[in-house]
């Protein structure tokens, strides 16, 4: 059922830190969405190269950045689509909690494979409180286009989606989760996500603090 996510996951192994996590560093008076992305890249790389930090400390720091810079509630609403409207208040709360934790665990693990890929900043478009930033990750043998979708809220730009080689993360999860909800309802989806988090804990000896 989760095979639909394979394409995005494969690309993520290559782009590593320059996926969603690129947008997770605090905005340092950035005046444009592109400035926000650039600032984020520098700060995340600094965390990854912080040799004075233990792995657990580095993970905890990156985790805080992720939680600060993603609008998980908006992402959850978009991912669940009409299922969000049908969910109870408690089901919505649990989904936001599990979904954000699942994404955090997934990407925090992947970014450790960062190996000095070069990032090109191509263009940005701003329409009122929404923006897109087109970039490309250049490795030794390929060039991967990545578009970040941001919105301006409470005085800062935050990420709510990322498109990698034409594949939207939100749309990809929406398709996958819709199938799970159709088969087992919201209870089935929450149980599925909780199981994946438990599997992560078992594999890594617990979640980073």
Rosetta constraint file for C-alpha pairs under 8 A:
AtomPair CA 1 CA 176 HARMONIC 6.81 0.50
AtomPair CA 1 CA 179 HARMONIC 7.60 0.50
AtomPair CA 1 CA 180 HARMONIC 7.49 0.50
AtomPair CA 2 CA 6 HARMONIC 7.59 0.50
AtomPair CA 2 CA 176 HARMONIC 6.26 0.50
AtomPair CA 4 CA 172 HARMONIC 6.93 0.50
AtomPair CA 4 CA 175 HARMONIC 7.83 0.50
AtomPair CA 4 CA 176 HARMONIC 6.44 0.50
AtomPair CA 5 CA 9 HARMONIC 6.19 0.50
AtomPair CA 5 CA 172 HARMONIC 6.46 0.50
AtomPair CA 5 CA 173 HARMONIC 7.23 0.50
AtomPair CA 5 CA 176 HARMONIC 7.58 0.50
AtomPair CA 6 CA 10 HARMONIC 6.06 0.50
AtomPair CA 7 CA 11 HARMONIC 6.39 0.50
AtomPair CA 8 CA 12 HARMONIC 6.09 0.50
AtomPair CA 8 CA 164 HARMONIC 7.15 0.50
AtomPair CA 8 CA 167 HARMONIC 7.05 0.50
AtomPair CA 8 CA 169 HARMONIC 7.36 0.50
AtomPair CA 9 CA 13 HARMONIC 6.41 0.50
AtomPair CA 10 CA 14 HARMONIC 7.05 0.50
AtomPair CA 11 CA 15 HARMONIC 6.28 0.50
AtomPair CA 11 CA 164 HARMONIC 7.53 0.50
AtomPair CA 12 CA 16 HARMONIC 5.28 0.50
AtomPair CA 12 CA 19 HARMONIC 6.62 0.50
AtomPair CA 12 CA 110 HARMONIC 7.26 0.50
AtomPair CA 13 CA 110 HARMONIC 6.34 0.50
AtomPair CA 13 CA 113 HARMONIC 7.62 0.50
AtomPair CA 15 CA 19 HARMONIC 6.16 0.50
AtomPair CA 15 CA 114 HARMONIC 7.71 0.50
AtomPair CA 15 CA 117 HARMONIC 7.66 0.50
AtomPair CA 15 CA 137 HARMONIC 6.71 0.50
AtomPair CA 15 CA 144 HARMONIC 7.81 0.50
AtomPair CA 16 CA 107 HARMONIC 7.74 0.50
AtomPair CA 16 CA 110 HARMONIC 5.47 0.50
AtomPair CA 16 CA 111 HARMONIC 4.59 0.50
AtomPair CA 16 CA 112 HARMONIC 7.40 0.50
AtomPair CA 16 CA 113 HARMONIC 6.18 0.50
AtomPair CA 16 CA 114 HARMONIC 5.61 0.50
AtomPair CA 17 CA 21 HARMONIC 5.96 0.50
AtomPair CA 17 CA 22 HARMONIC 6.15 0.50
AtomPair CA 17 CA 44 HARMONIC 7.80 0.50
AtomPair CA 17 CA 107 HARMONIC 7.96 0.50
AtomPair CA 17 CA 110 HARMONIC 7.21 0.50
AtomPair CA 17 CA 111 HARMONIC 4.33 0.50
AtomPair CA 17 CA 112 HARMONIC 7.48 0.50
AtomPair CA 17 CA 113 HARMONIC 7.73 0.50
AtomPair CA 17 CA 114 HARMONIC 5.76 0.50
AtomPair CA 18 CA 22 HARMONIC 4.92 0.50
AtomPair CA 18 CA 41 HARMONIC 7.36 0.50
AtomPair CA 18 CA 111 HARMONIC 7.97 0.50
AtomPair CA 18 CA 119 HARMONIC 7.96 0.50
AtomPair CA 18 CA 137 HARMONIC 7.41 0.50
AtomPair CA 19 CA 146 HARMONIC 7.77 0.50
AtomPair CA 19 CA 162 HARMONIC 7.52 0.50
AtomPair CA 20 CA 24 HARMONIC 7.28 0.50
AtomPair CA 20 CA 107 HARMONIC 7.72 0.50
AtomPair CA 20 CA 148 HARMONIC 7.90 0.50
AtomPair CA 20 CA 159 HARMONIC 7.77 0.50
AtomPair CA 20 CA 161 HARMONIC 7.82 0.50
AtomPair CA 20 CA 162 HARMONIC 6.44 0.50
AtomPair CA 21 CA 25 HARMONIC 7.90 0.50
AtomPair CA 21 CA 44 HARMONIC 7.81 0.50
AtomPair CA 21 CA 66 HARMONIC 6.69 0.50
AtomPair CA 21 CA 107 HARMONIC 7.00 0.50
AtomPair CA 21 CA 111 HARMONIC 7.89 0.50
AtomPair CA 22 CA 37 HARMONIC 6.49 0.50
AtomPair CA 22 CA 40 HARMONIC 5.54 0.50
AtomPair CA 22 CA 41 HARMONIC 5.22 0.50
AtomPair CA 22 CA 44 HARMONIC 6.91 0.50
AtomPair CA 23 CA 36 HARMONIC 7.25 0.50
AtomPair CA 23 CA 37 HARMONIC 5.57 0.50
AtomPair CA 23 CA 40 HARMONIC 5.38 0.50
AtomPair CA 23 CA 41 HARMONIC 7.28 0.50
AtomPair CA 23 CA 69 HARMONIC 6.69 0.50
AtomPair CA 23 CA 70 HARMONIC 7.98 0.50
AtomPair CA 23 CA 158 HARMONIC 7.42 0.50
AtomPair CA 23 CA 159 HARMONIC 6.43 0.50
AtomPair CA 24 CA 40 HARMONIC 6.18 0.50
AtomPair CA 24 CA 44 HARMONIC 7.77 0.50
AtomPair CA 24 CA 65 HARMONIC 5.21 0.50
AtomPair CA 24 CA 66 HARMONIC 4.88 0.50
AtomPair CA 24 CA 67 HARMONIC 7.77 0.50
AtomPair CA 24 CA 68 HARMONIC 6.97 0.50
AtomPair CA 24 CA 69 HARMONIC 4.58 0.50
AtomPair CA 24 CA 70 HARMONIC 6.75 0.50
AtomPair CA 24 CA 159 HARMONIC 7.84 0.50
AtomPair CA 25 CA 39 HARMONIC 7.26 0.50
AtomPair CA 25 CA 40 HARMONIC 4.47 0.50
AtomPair CA 25 CA 41 HARMONIC 7.56 0.50
AtomPair CA 25 CA 43 HARMONIC 6.11 0.50
AtomPair CA 25 CA 44 HARMONIC 6.41 0.50
AtomPair CA 25 CA 65 HARMONIC 5.36 0.50
AtomPair CA 25 CA 66 HARMONIC 7.34 0.50
AtomPair CA 25 CA 68 HARMONIC 7.87 0.50
AtomPair CA 25 CA 69 HARMONIC 6.53 0.50
AtomPair CA 26 CA 40 HARMONIC 6.91 0.50
AtomPair CA 26 CA 65 HARMONIC 6.79 0.50
AtomPair CA 26 CA 68 HARMONIC 7.27 0.50
AtomPair CA 26 CA 69 HARMONIC 6.71 0.50
AtomPair CA 27 CA 36 HARMONIC 5.92 0.50
AtomPair CA 27 CA 39 HARMONIC 7.07 0.50
AtomPair CA 27 CA 40 HARMONIC 7.35 0.50
AtomPair CA 27 CA 156 HARMONIC 6.84 0.50
AtomPair CA 27 CA 157 HARMONIC 7.55 0.50
AtomPair CA 28 CA 36 HARMONIC 7.61 0.50
AtomPair CA 28 CA 39 HARMONIC 7.08 0.50
AtomPair CA 30 CA 35 HARMONIC 5.29 0.50
AtomPair CA 30 CA 36 HARMONIC 5.34 0.50
AtomPair CA 30 CA 39 HARMONIC 7.61 0.50
AtomPair CA 31 CA 35 HARMONIC 6.41 0.50
AtomPair CA 31 CA 36 HARMONIC 7.59 0.50
AtomPair CA 32 CA 36 HARMONIC 6.40 0.50
AtomPair CA 33 CA 37 HARMONIC 6.39 0.50
AtomPair CA 33 CA 124 HARMONIC 7.37 0.50
AtomPair CA 33 CA 131 HARMONIC 6.84 0.50
AtomPair CA 33 CA 132 HARMONIC 7.60 0.50
AtomPair CA 33 CA 133 HARMONIC 6.77 0.50
AtomPair CA 33 CA 150 HARMONIC 7.50 0.50
AtomPair CA 33 CA 157 HARMONIC 6.64 0.50
AtomPair CA 34 CA 38 HARMONIC 6.24 0.50
AtomPair CA 34 CA 121 HARMONIC 7.57 0.50
AtomPair CA 34 CA 124 HARMONIC 6.68 0.50
AtomPair CA 34 CA 133 HARMONIC 6.12 0.50
AtomPair CA 35 CA 39 HARMONIC 6.04 0.50
AtomPair CA 36 CA 40 HARMONIC 6.05 0.50
AtomPair CA 36 CA 157 HARMONIC 7.28 0.50
AtomPair CA 37 CA 41 HARMONIC 6.22 0.50
AtomPair CA 38 CA 42 HARMONIC 6.41 0.50
AtomPair CA 39 CA 43 HARMONIC 6.27 0.50
AtomPair CA 40 CA 44 HARMONIC 6.04 0.50
AtomPair CA 41 CA 45 HARMONIC 6.03 0.50
AtomPair CA 42 CA 46 HARMONIC 6.16 0.50
AtomPair CA 43 CA 47 HARMONIC 6.40 0.50
AtomPair CA 44 CA 48 HARMONIC 6.29 0.50
AtomPair CA 44 CA 62 HARMONIC 7.41 0.50
AtomPair CA 45 CA 49 HARMONIC 6.08 0.50
AtomPair CA 46 CA 50 HARMONIC 5.94 0.50
AtomPair CA 47 CA 58 HARMONIC 6.42 0.50
AtomPair CA 47 CA 61 HARMONIC 7.71 0.50
AtomPair CA 47 CA 62 HARMONIC 7.34 0.50
AtomPair CA 48 CA 58 HARMONIC 7.14 0.50
AtomPair CA 48 CA 112 HARMONIC 7.18 0.50
AtomPair CA 50 CA 58 HARMONIC 7.71 0.50
AtomPair CA 53 CA 57 HARMONIC 5.92 0.50
AtomPair CA 53 CA 58 HARMONIC 5.98 0.50
AtomPair CA 54 CA 58 HARMONIC 6.23 0.50
AtomPair CA 55 CA 59 HARMONIC 6.11 0.50
AtomPair CA 56 CA 60 HARMONIC 6.10 0.50
AtomPair CA 56 CA 208 HARMONIC 5.98 0.50
AtomPair CA 56 CA 209 HARMONIC 6.98 0.50
AtomPair CA 57 CA 61 HARMONIC 6.15 0.50
AtomPair CA 57 CA 209 HARMONIC 7.86 0.50
AtomPair CA 58 CA 62 HARMONIC 6.21 0.50
AtomPair CA 59 CA 63 HARMONIC 5.95 0.50
AtomPair CA 59 CA 108 HARMONIC 6.80 0.50
AtomPair CA 59 CA 208 HARMONIC 6.15 0.50
AtomPair CA 59 CA 209 HARMONIC 7.66 0.50
AtomPair CA 60 CA 64 HARMONIC 6.30 0.50
AtomPair CA 60 CA 208 HARMONIC 6.04 0.50
AtomPair CA 60 CA 209 HARMONIC 5.46 0.50
AtomPair CA 61 CA 65 HARMONIC 6.44 0.50
AtomPair CA 62 CA 66 HARMONIC 6.22 0.50
AtomPair CA 62 CA 108 HARMONIC 7.10 0.50
AtomPair CA 63 CA 67 HARMONIC 6.30 0.50
AtomPair CA 63 CA 104 HARMONIC 6.54 0.50
AtomPair CA 63 CA 108 HARMONIC 7.17 0.50
AtomPair CA 64 CA 68 HARMONIC 6.17 0.50
AtomPair CA 65 CA 69 HARMONIC 6.10 0.50
AtomPair CA 66 CA 70 HARMONIC 6.09 0.50
AtomPair CA 66 CA 104 HARMONIC 6.76 0.50
AtomPair CA 67 CA 100 HARMONIC 7.84 0.50
AtomPair CA 67 CA 104 HARMONIC 7.98 0.50
AtomPair CA 69 CA 158 HARMONIC 5.42 0.50
AtomPair CA 69 CA 159 HARMONIC 6.57 0.50
AtomPair CA 70 CA 158 HARMONIC 5.71 0.50
AtomPair CA 70 CA 159 HARMONIC 5.15 0.50
AtomPair CA 70 CA 160 HARMONIC 6.32 0.50
AtomPair CA 71 CA 75 HARMONIC 6.31 0.50
AtomPair CA 71 CA 158 HARMONIC 6.46 0.50
AtomPair CA 71 CA 159 HARMONIC 6.40 0.50
AtomPair CA 71 CA 160 HARMONIC 5.82 0.50
AtomPair CA 72 CA 76 HARMONIC 5.87 0.50
AtomPair CA 72 CA 96 HARMONIC 6.45 0.50
AtomPair CA 72 CA 99 HARMONIC 7.90 0.50
AtomPair CA 72 CA 100 HARMONIC 6.10 0.50
AtomPair CA 72 CA 160 HARMONIC 7.34 0.50
AtomPair CA 73 CA 77 HARMONIC 6.22 0.50
AtomPair CA 73 CA 96 HARMONIC 6.00 0.50
AtomPair CA 74 CA 78 HARMONIC 6.23 0.50
AtomPair CA 74 CA 160 HARMONIC 6.84 0.50
AtomPair CA 75 CA 79 HARMONIC 5.98 0.50
AtomPair CA 75 CA 160 HARMONIC 5.66 0.50
AtomPair CA 75 CA 161 HARMONIC 7.26 0.50
AtomPair CA 75 CA 170 HARMONIC 6.93 0.50
AtomPair CA 76 CA 80 HARMONIC 6.05 0.50
AtomPair CA 76 CA 84 HARMONIC 7.94 0.50
AtomPair CA 76 CA 95 HARMONIC 7.35 0.50
AtomPair CA 76 CA 96 HARMONIC 5.99 0.50
AtomPair CA 76 CA 99 HARMONIC 7.36 0.50
AtomPair CA 77 CA 81 HARMONIC 5.82 0.50
AtomPair CA 77 CA 84 HARMONIC 5.81 0.50
AtomPair CA 78 CA 170 HARMONIC 6.84 0.50
AtomPair CA 78 CA 174 HARMONIC 7.51 0.50
AtomPair CA 79 CA 170 HARMONIC 5.52 0.50
AtomPair CA 79 CA 171 HARMONIC 6.74 0.50
AtomPair CA 79 CA 173 HARMONIC 6.09 0.50
AtomPair CA 79 CA 174 HARMONIC 4.38 0.50
AtomPair CA 79 CA 177 HARMONIC 7.62 0.50
AtomPair CA 80 CA 84 HARMONIC 5.16 0.50
AtomPair CA 80 CA 174 HARMONIC 5.95 0.50
AtomPair CA 80 CA 177 HARMONIC 7.05 0.50
AtomPair CA 80 CA 178 HARMONIC 7.00 0.50
AtomPair CA 81 CA 85 HARMONIC 7.55 0.50
AtomPair CA 81 CA 174 HARMONIC 7.34 0.50
AtomPair CA 82 CA 86 HARMONIC 6.77 0.50
AtomPair CA 83 CA 87 HARMONIC 6.17 0.50
AtomPair CA 83 CA 178 HARMONIC 7.86 0.50
AtomPair CA 83 CA 181 HARMONIC 7.95 0.50
AtomPair CA 84 CA 92 HARMONIC 6.97 0.50
AtomPair CA 87 CA 91 HARMONIC 5.73 0.50
AtomPair CA 87 CA 92 HARMONIC 6.13 0.50
AtomPair CA 87 CA 186 HARMONIC 7.15 0.50
AtomPair CA 88 CA 92 HARMONIC 6.20 0.50
AtomPair CA 89 CA 93 HARMONIC 6.28 0.50
AtomPair CA 90 CA 94 HARMONIC 6.13 0.50
AtomPair CA 91 CA 95 HARMONIC 6.02 0.50
AtomPair CA 91 CA 186 HARMONIC 7.22 0.50
AtomPair CA 92 CA 96 HARMONIC 6.22 0.50
AtomPair CA 93 CA 97 HARMONIC 6.28 0.50
AtomPair CA 94 CA 98 HARMONIC 6.06 0.50
AtomPair CA 94 CA 190 HARMONIC 7.37 0.50
AtomPair CA 95 CA 99 HARMONIC 5.68 0.50
AtomPair CA 95 CA 190 HARMONIC 6.42 0.50
AtomPair CA 96 CA 100 HARMONIC 5.89 0.50
AtomPair CA 97 CA 101 HARMONIC 6.17 0.50
AtomPair CA 98 CA 102 HARMONIC 5.95 0.50
AtomPair CA 98 CA 190 HARMONIC 7.47 0.50
AtomPair CA 98 CA 193 HARMONIC 6.30 0.50
AtomPair CA 98 CA 194 HARMONIC 6.57 0.50
AtomPair CA 98 CA 197 HARMONIC 7.85 0.50
AtomPair CA 99 CA 103 HARMONIC 6.19 0.50
AtomPair CA 99 CA 193 HARMONIC 7.12 0.50
AtomPair CA 100 CA 104 HARMONIC 6.00 0.50
AtomPair CA 101 CA 105 HARMONIC 6.03 0.50
AtomPair CA 101 CA 197 HARMONIC 7.65 0.50
AtomPair CA 102 CA 106 HARMONIC 6.10 0.50
AtomPair CA 102 CA 193 HARMONIC 7.24 0.50
AtomPair CA 102 CA 196 HARMONIC 7.56 0.50
AtomPair CA 102 CA 197 HARMONIC 6.23 0.50
AtomPair CA 103 CA 107 HARMONIC 6.08 0.50
AtomPair CA 104 CA 108 HARMONIC 5.78 0.50
AtomPair CA 105 CA 109 HARMONIC 6.23 0.50
AtomPair CA 105 CA 200 HARMONIC 7.79 0.50
AtomPair CA 105 CA 207 HARMONIC 7.75 0.50
AtomPair CA 106 CA 110 HARMONIC 6.47 0.50
AtomPair CA 107 CA 111 HARMONIC 6.07 0.50
AtomPair CA 108 CA 112 HARMONIC 7.12 0.50
AtomPair CA 110 CA 114 HARMONIC 7.97 0.50
AtomPair CA 117 CA 137 HARMONIC 6.50 0.50
AtomPair CA 117 CA 138 HARMONIC 5.90 0.50
AtomPair CA 117 CA 139 HARMONIC 5.28 0.50
AtomPair CA 118 CA 137 HARMONIC 5.78 0.50
AtomPair CA 118 CA 138 HARMONIC 5.06 0.50
AtomPair CA 118 CA 139 HARMONIC 6.60 0.50
AtomPair CA 119 CA 135 HARMONIC 6.87 0.50
AtomPair CA 119 CA 136 HARMONIC 5.73 0.50
AtomPair CA 119 CA 137 HARMONIC 4.69 0.50
AtomPair CA 119 CA 138 HARMONIC 6.13 0.50
AtomPair CA 120 CA 135 HARMONIC 5.43 0.50
AtomPair CA 120 CA 136 HARMONIC 5.08 0.50
AtomPair CA 120 CA 137 HARMONIC 6.41 0.50
AtomPair CA 120 CA 138 HARMONIC 7.47 0.50
AtomPair CA 121 CA 133 HARMONIC 7.75 0.50
AtomPair CA 121 CA 134 HARMONIC 6.43 0.50
AtomPair CA 121 CA 135 HARMONIC 4.58 0.50
AtomPair CA 121 CA 136 HARMONIC 6.72 0.50
AtomPair CA 122 CA 133 HARMONIC 7.68 0.50
AtomPair CA 122 CA 134 HARMONIC 5.41 0.50
AtomPair CA 122 CA 135 HARMONIC 5.27 0.50
AtomPair CA 122 CA 136 HARMONIC 7.39 0.50
AtomPair CA 123 CA 133 HARMONIC 5.97 0.50
AtomPair CA 123 CA 134 HARMONIC 5.17 0.50
AtomPair CA 123 CA 135 HARMONIC 7.22 0.50
AtomPair CA 124 CA 131 HARMONIC 7.03 0.50
AtomPair CA 124 CA 132 HARMONIC 5.51 0.50
AtomPair CA 124 CA 133 HARMONIC 4.38 0.50
AtomPair CA 124 CA 134 HARMONIC 6.02 0.50
AtomPair CA 125 CA 131 HARMONIC 5.43 0.50
AtomPair CA 125 CA 132 HARMONIC 5.32 0.50
AtomPair CA 125 CA 133 HARMONIC 6.69 0.50
AtomPair CA 126 CA 130 HARMONIC 5.86 0.50
AtomPair CA 126 CA 131 HARMONIC 4.29 0.50
AtomPair CA 126 CA 132 HARMONIC 6.68 0.50
AtomPair CA 127 CA 131 HARMONIC 6.09 0.50
AtomPair CA 129 CA 151 HARMONIC 5.48 0.50
AtomPair CA 129 CA 152 HARMONIC 4.91 0.50
AtomPair CA 129 CA 153 HARMONIC 7.54 0.50
AtomPair CA 130 CA 149 HARMONIC 7.53 0.50
AtomPair CA 130 CA 150 HARMONIC 5.88 0.50
AtomPair CA 130 CA 151 HARMONIC 4.43 0.50
AtomPair CA 130 CA 152 HARMONIC 6.35 0.50
AtomPair CA 131 CA 149 HARMONIC 5.92 0.50
AtomPair CA 131 CA 150 HARMONIC 5.21 0.50
AtomPair CA 131 CA 151 HARMONIC 6.12 0.50
AtomPair CA 132 CA 147 HARMONIC 6.49 0.50
AtomPair CA 132 CA 148 HARMONIC 5.44 0.50
AtomPair CA 132 CA 149 HARMONIC 4.62 0.50
AtomPair CA 132 CA 150 HARMONIC 6.18 0.50
AtomPair CA 133 CA 147 HARMONIC 5.51 0.50
AtomPair CA 133 CA 148 HARMONIC 5.13 0.50
AtomPair CA 133 CA 149 HARMONIC 6.72 0.50
AtomPair CA 134 CA 145 HARMONIC 7.40 0.50
AtomPair CA 134 CA 146 HARMONIC 6.10 0.50
AtomPair CA 134 CA 147 HARMONIC 4.43 0.50
AtomPair CA 134 CA 148 HARMONIC 6.56 0.50
AtomPair CA 135 CA 145 HARMONIC 5.95 0.50
AtomPair CA 135 CA 146 HARMONIC 5.24 0.50
AtomPair CA 135 CA 147 HARMONIC 5.98 0.50
AtomPair CA 136 CA 143 HARMONIC 6.37 0.50
AtomPair CA 136 CA 144 HARMONIC 5.29 0.50
AtomPair CA 136 CA 145 HARMONIC 4.30 0.50
AtomPair CA 136 CA 146 HARMONIC 5.59 0.50
AtomPair CA 137 CA 143 HARMONIC 5.68 0.50
AtomPair CA 137 CA 144 HARMONIC 5.03 0.50
AtomPair CA 137 CA 145 HARMONIC 6.47 0.50
AtomPair CA 137 CA 146 HARMONIC 7.35 0.50
AtomPair CA 138 CA 142 HARMONIC 6.02 0.50
AtomPair CA 138 CA 143 HARMONIC 4.53 0.50
AtomPair CA 138 CA 144 HARMONIC 6.42 0.50
AtomPair CA 139 CA 143 HARMONIC 6.33 0.50
AtomPair CA 144 CA 164 HARMONIC 7.48 0.50
AtomPair CA 144 CA 165 HARMONIC 6.50 0.50
AtomPair CA 145 CA 164 HARMONIC 6.19 0.50
AtomPair CA 145 CA 165 HARMONIC 5.42 0.50
AtomPair CA 146 CA 162 HARMONIC 7.09 0.50
AtomPair CA 146 CA 163 HARMONIC 5.65 0.50
AtomPair CA 146 CA 164 HARMONIC 4.62 0.50
AtomPair CA 146 CA 165 HARMONIC 6.28 0.50
AtomPair CA 146 CA 166 HARMONIC 7.98 0.50
AtomPair CA 147 CA 162 HARMONIC 5.77 0.50
AtomPair CA 147 CA 163 HARMONIC 5.02 0.50
AtomPair CA 147 CA 164 HARMONIC 6.57 0.50
AtomPair CA 148 CA 159 HARMONIC 7.15 0.50
AtomPair CA 148 CA 161 HARMONIC 6.33 0.50
AtomPair CA 148 CA 162 HARMONIC 4.59 0.50
AtomPair CA 148 CA 163 HARMONIC 6.39 0.50
AtomPair CA 149 CA 159 HARMONIC 5.96 0.50
AtomPair CA 149 CA 160 HARMONIC 6.01 0.50
AtomPair CA 149 CA 161 HARMONIC 5.15 0.50
AtomPair CA 149 CA 162 HARMONIC 5.83 0.50
AtomPair CA 149 CA 163 HARMONIC 7.92 0.50
AtomPair CA 150 CA 157 HARMONIC 6.02 0.50
AtomPair CA 150 CA 158 HARMONIC 5.28 0.50
AtomPair CA 150 CA 159 HARMONIC 4.44 0.50
AtomPair CA 150 CA 160 HARMONIC 5.75 0.50
AtomPair CA 150 CA 161 HARMONIC 7.18 0.50
AtomPair CA 151 CA 157 HARMONIC 5.44 0.50
AtomPair CA 151 CA 158 HARMONIC 5.57 0.50
AtomPair CA 151 CA 159 HARMONIC 6.62 0.50
AtomPair CA 151 CA 160 HARMONIC 7.21 0.50
AtomPair CA 152 CA 156 HARMONIC 5.38 0.50
AtomPair CA 152 CA 157 HARMONIC 4.42 0.50
AtomPair CA 152 CA 158 HARMONIC 6.44 0.50
AtomPair CA 153 CA 157 HARMONIC 6.37 0.50
AtomPair CA 153 CA 158 HARMONIC 7.27 0.50
AtomPair CA 161 CA 168 HARMONIC 6.97 0.50
AtomPair CA 161 CA 169 HARMONIC 6.18 0.50
AtomPair CA 161 CA 170 HARMONIC 5.99 0.50
AtomPair CA 162 CA 168 HARMONIC 5.86 0.50
AtomPair CA 162 CA 169 HARMONIC 5.74 0.50
AtomPair CA 162 CA 170 HARMONIC 7.64 0.50
AtomPair CA 163 CA 167 HARMONIC 5.12 0.50
AtomPair CA 163 CA 168 HARMONIC 4.22 0.50
AtomPair CA 163 CA 169 HARMONIC 6.17 0.50
AtomPair CA 164 CA 168 HARMONIC 6.52 0.50
AtomPair CA 164 CA 169 HARMONIC 7.75 0.50
AtomPair CA 167 CA 171 HARMONIC 7.75 0.50
AtomPair CA 167 CA 172 HARMONIC 7.17 0.50
AtomPair CA 168 CA 172 HARMONIC 6.01 0.50
AtomPair CA 169 CA 173 HARMONIC 6.25 0.50
AtomPair CA 170 CA 174 HARMONIC 5.99 0.50
AtomPair CA 171 CA 175 HARMONIC 6.31 0.50
AtomPair CA 172 CA 176 HARMONIC 6.49 0.50
AtomPair CA 173 CA 177 HARMONIC 5.87 0.50
AtomPair CA 174 CA 178 HARMONIC 5.86 0.50
AtomPair CA 175 CA 179 HARMONIC 6.54 0.50
AtomPair CA 176 CA 180 HARMONIC 6.66 0.50
AtomPair CA 177 CA 181 HARMONIC 6.11 0.50
AtomPair CA 177 CA 189 HARMONIC 6.89 0.50
AtomPair CA 178 CA 182 HARMONIC 6.06 0.50
AtomPair CA 179 CA 183 HARMONIC 6.30 0.50
AtomPair CA 180 CA 184 HARMONIC 6.01 0.50
AtomPair CA 180 CA 185 HARMONIC 7.07 0.50
AtomPair CA 180 CA 188 HARMONIC 6.72 0.50
AtomPair CA 180 CA 189 HARMONIC 5.79 0.50
AtomPair CA 181 CA 185 HARMONIC 4.12 0.50
AtomPair CA 181 CA 186 HARMONIC 5.44 0.50
AtomPair CA 181 CA 187 HARMONIC 7.93 0.50
AtomPair CA 181 CA 188 HARMONIC 6.42 0.50
AtomPair CA 181 CA 189 HARMONIC 5.76 0.50
AtomPair CA 183 CA 188 HARMONIC 7.61 0.50
AtomPair CA 184 CA 188 HARMONIC 4.42 0.50
AtomPair CA 184 CA 189 HARMONIC 6.93 0.50
AtomPair CA 185 CA 189 HARMONIC 6.58 0.50
AtomPair CA 186 CA 190 HARMONIC 6.11 0.50
AtomPair CA 187 CA 191 HARMONIC 6.04 0.50
AtomPair CA 188 CA 192 HARMONIC 6.06 0.50
AtomPair CA 189 CA 193 HARMONIC 6.25 0.50
AtomPair CA 190 CA 194 HARMONIC 6.00 0.50
AtomPair CA 191 CA 195 HARMONIC 6.01 0.50
AtomPair CA 192 CA 196 HARMONIC 6.39 0.50
AtomPair CA 193 CA 197 HARMONIC 6.34 0.50
AtomPair CA 194 CA 198 HARMONIC 6.20 0.50
AtomPair CA 195 CA 199 HARMONIC 6.13 0.50
AtomPair CA 196 CA 200 HARMONIC 6.26 0.50
AtomPair CA 197 CA 201 HARMONIC 6.33 0.50
AtomPair CA 198 CA 202 HARMONIC 6.25 0.50
AtomPair CA 199 CA 203 HARMONIC 6.15 0.50
AtomPair CA 200 CA 204 HARMONIC 6.02 0.50
AtomPair CA 200 CA 205 HARMONIC 8.00 0.50
AtomPair CA 200 CA 206 HARMONIC 7.30 0.50
AtomPair CA 200 CA 207 HARMONIC 7.53 0.50
AtomPair CA 201 CA 205 HARMONIC 5.32 0.50
AtomPair CA 201 CA 206 HARMONIC 3.98 0.50
AtomPair CA 201 CA 207 HARMONIC 5.56 0.50
AtomPair CA 202 CA 206 HARMONIC 6.33 0.50
